[in-house]
């Protein structure tokens, strides 16, 4: 007969899996609106600019240091305001799992990106895949660098991936992993505690679905 501790661990694992599945369902809900197949394709492969990358990394790090737990009112900034994806019609985020906000957090970090791109493409893995997978934004996984958007697999291996993260350190790529800051996930919070919200963690190369590197003409002038 299992012990109380074993049962509690099993319940915890099941709760994590339920949250992962709910996030996948929420991602699918975000993908109902079709995007044109050539949405925001670049006419020339200008690499992303170092200053814009630095700004994105600074914004992500500062937000991580705020200690944003899920749920909390701060998450509305990523979802509902133009600092993030600007989906102002969404209800206030008050319940864990209510909205798949990993892309909204990445949009908040990359505030220098043109708002129509953050509004239409950043909200979900599917939108990124449909808009960017056949453009020069898609790069080899082994060439990932800080500031790149890394879409990973979590509970399933759908072609578009199912969770959006921001690479903040790729110096360990030869060891098979990178460090990310991401929203709507479990990991190390800004106070050093393990929790759910805006977190920092390691992601293995084997978890990667896609790596996207923004182009110069994706940013506001």
TIRO-767040 format. One line per 8 residues: their letters; for each residue x, y, z of N, C-alpha, C. Coordinates in steps of 0.1 Angstrom, whole numbers, plus 5000, padded with zeros to 4 digits. Layout:
REM TIRO-767040
A = X:Y:Z:X:Y:Z:X:Y:Z  ...
REM end
This chain:
REM TIRO-767040
XXXXXXXX = 5009:4988:5000:5000:5000:5000:5009:5012:5000  5006:5022:4991:5015:5034:4990:5014:5043:5003  5025:5049:5006:5025:5058:5018:5019:5071:5015  5016:5079:5025:5010:5092:5023:5019:5101:5015  5032:5100:5017:5042:5109:5009:5041:5105:4994  5041:5091:4992:5040:5087:4978:5027:5091:4971  5016:5091:4978:5003:5096:4973:5004:5111:4970  5010:5118:4979:5011:5133:4977:5019:5136:4965
XXXXXXXX = 5030:5129:4963:5039:5131:4952:5032:5128:4939  5024:5117:4939:5016:5113:4927:5006:5124:4924  4999:5129:4934:4989:5140:4932:4996:5152:4926  5008:5155:4931:5015:5167:4926:5019:5165:4912  5023:5153:4908:5027:5150:4894:5015:5151:4885  5003:5146:4890:4991:5147:4882:4986:5161:4880  4988:5169:4890:4984:5183:4889:4993:5191:4879  5006:5188:4879:5015:5194:4869:5011:5190:4855
XXXXXXXX = 5007:5177:4853:5003:5172:4840:4990:5179:4836  4981:5181:4845:4968:5187:4842:4971:5202:4837  4980:5209:4844:4983:5222:4840:4990:5223:4826  4998:5213:4824:5005:5213:4810:4994:5210:4799  4985:5201:4802:4974:5198:4792:4965:5210:4790  4962:5217:4802:4954:5229:4801:4961:5240:4792  4974:5241:4794:4981:5251:4786:4980:5248:4771  4981:5235:4768:4980:5231:4754:4966:5234:4749
XXXXXXXX = 4956:5232:4757:4943:5235:4752:4941:5250:4750  4947:5258:4759:4946:5272:4758:4953:5277:4746  4965:5271:4743:4972:5274:4730:4963:5272:4718  4956:5261:4718:4947:5258:4706:4936:5268:4705  4931:5273:4716:4921:5283:4716:4926:5296:4710  4939:5299:4712:4945:5311:4706:4946:5310:4691  4946:5298:4686:4949:5296:4672:4937:5295:4663  4925:5299:4668:4913:5298:4661:4913:5307:4649
XXXXXXXX = 4918:5319:4651:4918:5329:4640:4929:5326:4631  4926:5324:4618:4936:5321:4608:4945:5333:4605  4958:5330:4603:4967:5341:4598:4970:5338:4583  4972:5349:4575:4976:5347:4562:4990:5340:4562  4992:5331:4552:5005:5323:4552:5017:5332:4551  5016:5344:4546:5028:5353:4544:5028:5363:4555  5022:5361:4566:5021:5371:4576:5034:5377:4581  5037:5389:4578:5048:5396:4583:5061:5390:4579
XXXXXXXX = 5062:5384:4567:5074:5379:4562:5084:5390:4558  5096:5388:4561:5106:5399:4558:5110:5398:4543  5113:5409:4537:5118:5410:4524:5133:5408:4523  5140:5409:4534:5154:5407:4534:5159:5402:4548  5168:5394:4548:5172:5387:4561:5182:5395:4569  5177:5407:4574:5185:5415:4583:5186:5408:4597  5197:5406:4602:5198:5400:4615:5193:5409:4626  5189:5403:4637:5184:5411:4648:5195:5420:4654
XXXXXXXX = 5191:5432:4659:5201:5441:4664:5205:5439:4678  5217:5441:4681:5222:5438:4695:5216:5447:4705  5213:5459:4702:5207:5468:4712:5193:5463:4715  5185:5459:4705:5172:5454:4707:5172:5441:4715  5181:5433:4712:5183:5421:4720:5186:5424:4735  5195:5433:4737:5199:5437:4751:5187:5442:4758  5178:5450:4751:5166:5455:4758:5157:5444:4762  5155:5434:4753:5146:5423:4756:5151:5415:4767
XXXXXXXX = 5164:5413:4768:5170:5405:4779:5169:5413:4792  5171:5426:4791:5170:5434:4803:5155:5434:4809  5146:5435:4800:5132:5435:4804:5128:5422:4810  5132:5411:4804:5129:5398:4809:5135:5396:4823  5148:5400:4824:5155:5398:4837:5149:5407:4848  5145:5419:4845:5139:5428:4854:5125:5422:4859  5118:5417:4849:5105:5411:4853:5106:5398:4861  5116:5390:4858:5119:5379:4866:5122:5383:4881
XXXXXXXX = 5130:5393:4882:5134:5398:4896:5122:5404:4903  5111:5407:4897:5099:5412:4904:5092:5401:4912  5095:5389:4908:5089:5377:4914:5074:5377:4911  5071:5373:4899:5057:5372:4894:5052:5358:4895  5043:5356:4905:5037:5343:4907:5024:5342:4899  5021:5330:4895:5008:5327:4888:4998:5321:4898  4986:5328:4899:4982:5340:4892:4985:5353:4900  4986:5364:4893:4987:5377:4900:4984:5388:4889
XXXXXXXX = 4980:5400:4894:4975:5410:4885:4986:5414:4874  4999:5413:4878:5009:5417:4868:5008:5410:4855  5003:5398:4855:5002:5390:4842:4993:5397:4832  4983:5405:4837:4974:5413:4828:4982:5422:4819  4994:5427:4824:5002:5436:4816:5007:5429:4804  5011:5417:4805:5015:5409:4793:5004:5406:4784  4992:5403:4789:4981:5399:4780:4973:5410:4775  4970:5420:4783:4960:5430:4779:4965:5443:4775
XXXXXXXX = 4977:5447:4777:4982:5460:4773:4992:5459:4761  4995:5470:4755:5003:5471:4744:5018:5469:4747  5021:5468:4760:5035:5464:4764:5037:5449:4761  5026:5441:4759:5027:5427:4756:5020:5425:4743  5009:5416:4743:5002:5413:4731:4990:5422:4728  4986:5430:4739:4975:5440:4737:4961:5434:4734  4958:5422:4740:4945:5416:4739:4936:5422:4750  4932:5434:4748:4925:5441:4759:4911:5436:4762
XXXXXXXX = 4906:5428:4752:4892:5422:4754:4892:5410:4764  4904:5405:4767:4904:5393:4776:4900:5397:4790  4894:5388:4797:4890:5390:4811:4903:5391:4819  4902:5398:4830:4914:5399:4839:4918:5385:4843  4931:5383:4843:4937:5370:4847:4937:5368:4862  4929:5359:4867:4927:5357:4881:4928:5343:4885  4929:5334:4876:4930:5319:4879:4941:5313:4871  4949:5305:4878:4959:5297:4871:4953:5289:4860
XXXXXXXX = 4960:5290:4848:4955:5282:4836:4944:5289:4828  4940:5301:4832:4930:5308:4825:4934:5312:4811  4947:5315:4809:4952:5319:4796:4966:5314:4794  4969:5310:4782:4983:5305:4779:4992:5317:4776  4998:5323:4786:5005:5336:4785:5020:5335:4783  5025:5324:4779:5040:5323:4777:5044:5332:4765  5036:5333:4754:5039:5341:4743:5037:5356:4746  5027:5359:4755:5025:5373:4759:5037:5378:4767
XXXXXXXX = 5043:5369:4775:5055:5373:4783:5066:5376:4773  5068:5367:4763:5079:5369:4753:5077:5382:4746  5064:5386:4743:5061:5398:4736:5064:5410:4745  5062:5409:4758:5065:5419:4768:5080:5422:4768  5088:5411:4768:5102:5412:4768:5107:5419:4755  5101:5415:4743:5105:5421:4730:5096:5432:4727  5094:5442:4736:5085:5453:4734:5090:5461:4722  5102:5461:4718:5107:5469:4706:5102:5463:4693
XXXXXXXX = 5096:5451:4693:5090:5445:4681:5078:5453:4677  5075:5454:4665:5063:5461:4660:5051:5455:4667  5042:5464:4671:5030:5459:4678:5021:5449:4670  5019:5451:4657:5011:5441:4650:5017:5427:4650  5030:5426:4651:5036:5413:4652:5034:5407:4666  5036:5415:4676:5034:5410:4690:5019:5407:4692  5010:5414:4686:4996:5412:4687:4990:5400:4680  4996:5397:4668:4990:5387:4659:4998:5374:4659
XXXXXXXX = 5011:5375:4662:5020:5363:4660:5025:5358:4674  5028:5366:4683:5034:5362:4696:5025:5354:4705  5011:5355:4703:5003:5348:4713:5004:5333:4714  5008:5326:4703:5008:5312:4704:5019:5305:4695  5022:5293:4699:5032:5285:4691:5028:5283:4677  5015:5280:4675:5010:5278:4661:5011:5290:4653  5008:5302:4658:5009:5315:4651:5024:5317:4647  5033:5315:4656:5047:5316:4652:5051:5307:4641
XXXXXXXX = 5047:5294:4643:5051:5284:4633:5045:5288:4619  5033:5292:4619:5026:5295:4606:5032:5307:4599  5036:5317:4607:5041:5329:4602:5056:5329:4599  5064:5321:4606:5078:5322:4606:5086:5309:4602  5079:5298:4602:5087:5285:4599:5093:5284:4586  5088:5291:4576:5094:5291:4562:5101:5304:4559  5105:5311:4569:5113:5323:4567:5127:5322:4573  5135:5332:4571:5149:5332:4576:5149:5334:4591
XXXXXXXX = 5138:5336:4597:5138:5337:4612:5141:5324:4619  5137:5313:4612:5140:5300:4617:5154:5296:4616  5161:5293:4627:5175:5290:4627:5178:5276:4632  5190:5272:4630:5194:5259:4635:5195:5259:4650  5190:5248:4656:5189:5248:4671:5202:5250:4677  5213:5245:4671:5226:5245:4677:5232:5260:4677  5226:5268:4669:5231:5282:4668:5223:5292:4676  5215:5287:4685:5207:5296:4694:5216:5305:4702
XXXXXXXX = 5210:5317:4704:5218:5328:4711:5208:5336:4720  5213:5343:4730:5205:5351:4738:5196:5360:4730  5183:5361:4734:5173:5369:4727:5165:5362:4718  5169:5350:4714:5161:5341:4705:5149:5336:4712  5138:5334:4704:5126:5328:4709:5127:5313:4707  5127:5305:4718:5128:5291:4717:5115:5284:4721  5109:5278:4711:5096:5271:4713:5100:5256:4717  5094:5251:4728:5098:5238:4732:5086:5229:4733
XXXXXXXX = 5089:5216:4734:5079:5206:4737:5078:5204:4752  5066:5202:4757:5064:5199:4771:5057:5186:4772  5044:5186:4770:5035:5174:4772:5033:5167:4760  5036:5172:4748:5034:5165:4735:5044:5170:4725  5044:5164:4713:5054:5168:4703:5046:5172:4690  5037:5182:4692:5031:5187:4680:5041:5195:4671  5038:5196:4658:5048:5202:4649:5052:5216:4653  5043:5224:4659:5046:5237:4662:5052:5239:4676
XXXXXXXX = 5053:5228:4684:5057:5230:4698:5046:5234:4706  5048:5235:4719:5036:5239:4728:5040:5249:4740  5052:5255:4739:5055:5264:4750:5066:5274:4745  5064:5287:4747:5073:5297:4742:5082:5302:4753  5095:5302:4750:5105:5307:4760:5115:5317:4754  5122:5324:4762:5133:5333:4757:5146:5329:4762  5155:5326:4753:5169:5322:4756:5176:5334:4762  5182:5332:4774:5190:5343:4780:5205:5339:4782
XXXXXXXX = 5208:5327:4780:5222:5322:4781:5224:5310:4772  5232:5310:4762:5234:5298:4754:5249:5293:4755  5256:5298:4765:5270:5294:4766:5272:5279:4769  5261:5273:4773:5262:5258:4776:5256:5250:4765  5254:5255:4753:5248:5247:4743:5256:5235:4739  5269:5235:4740:5277:5224:4737:5275:5213:4747  5270:5216:4759:5267:5207:4769:5252:5202:4768  5245:5207:4758:5232:5202:4755:5220:5209:4761
XXXXXXXX = 5223:5221:4767:5212:5229:4773:5215:5244:4772  5204:5252:4774:5205:5266:4775:5197:5271:4788  5199:5283:4791:5191:5289:4802:5180:5298:4796  5168:5297:4801:5157:5306:4796:5151:5314:4807  5144:5324:4804:5134:5331:4812:5121:5329:4805  5111:5325:4812:5098:5322:4805:5086:5325:4814  5075:5327:4809:5063:5329:4816:5054:5317:4815  5045:5316:4825:5035:5305:4825:5042:5291:4826
XXXXXXXX = 5051:5290:4835:5059:5278:4836:5064:5276:4851  5069:5264:4853:5075:5261:4866:5090:5262:4866  5096:5267:4876:5110:5269:4877:5114:5278:4888  5126:5284:4887:5131:5292:4898:5126:5307:4896  5118:5311:4906:5113:5325:4907:5125:5335:4910  5122:5348:4909:5132:5358:4911:5138:5358:4925  5130:5352:4935:5135:5352:4949:5143:5339:4952  5145:5331:4942:5153:5319:4944:5144:5307:4947
XXXXXXXX = 5131:5309:4950:5122:5298:4953:5117:5291:4941  5113:5279:4942:5107:5271:4931:5092:5275:4931  5087:5278:4919:5073:5281:4918:5068:5282:4904  5057:5288:4902:5051:5289:4888:5048:5304:4886  5052:5308:4874:5050:5322:4870:5060:5326:4860  5067:5338:4862:5079:5342:4854:5091:5335:4861  5097:5326:4854:5107:5317:4860:5120:5317:4851  5131:5312:4857:5143:5309:4850:5146:5294:4852
XXXXXXXX = 5150:5288:4841:5153:5274:4841:5162:5270:4830  5166:5257:4830:5174:5252:4819:5165:5244:4810  5168:5245:4797:5160:5237:4787:5170:5229:4779  5168:5216:4778:5177:5208:4770:5174:5210:4755  5185:5208:4747:5184:5209:4733:5173:5199:4727  5172:5188:4734:5162:5177:4729:5148:5182:4731  5146:5193:4739:5132:5198:4741:5128:5208:4730  5138:5213:4722:5135:5223:4713:5126:5218:4702
XXXXXXXX = 5116:5226:4698:5108:5224:4686:5113:5234:4675  5114:5247:4679:5118:5257:4669:5126:5268:4676  5136:5274:4669:5143:5285:4674:5140:5296:4664  5135:5308:4668:5132:5319:4659:5141:5331:4663  5147:5337:4653:5155:5349:4656:5148:5361:4648  5144:5371:4655:5138:5382:4649:5147:5390:4640  5141:5395:4629:5149:5403:4619:5148:5418:4622  5157:5425:4615:5158:5439:4617:5145:5446:4614
XXXXX = 5138:5442:4604:5125:5449:4600:5113:5444:4608  5115:5436:4618:5105:5432:4627:5103:5443:4638  5113:5452:4640:5114:5461:4651:5109:5475:4646  5104:5482:4656:5100:5496:4654:5113:5504:4651  5112:5514:4642:5124:5522:4639:5127:5531:4650
REM end
